[in-house]
């Protein structure tokens, strides 16, 4: 899936036919609201989680089984 906000871009010239440099997603660090893709996702499939929250969810799922 390509970023519709231009977060992943080809940078500079190709050094060889199969090698180019890419600037990867920076999670919209310039935006205090966070990543644009998360805020506009029509199905709420994307979210930003802290490692602590991810661990909490993992523990909850293990106890639910």
Secondary structure, DSSP 8 states (H G I E B T S, - for coil): ---TTS-SEEEEEEEETTEEEEE---TTTT-TT--HHHHH-TT-------HHHHHHHHHHHHHH-
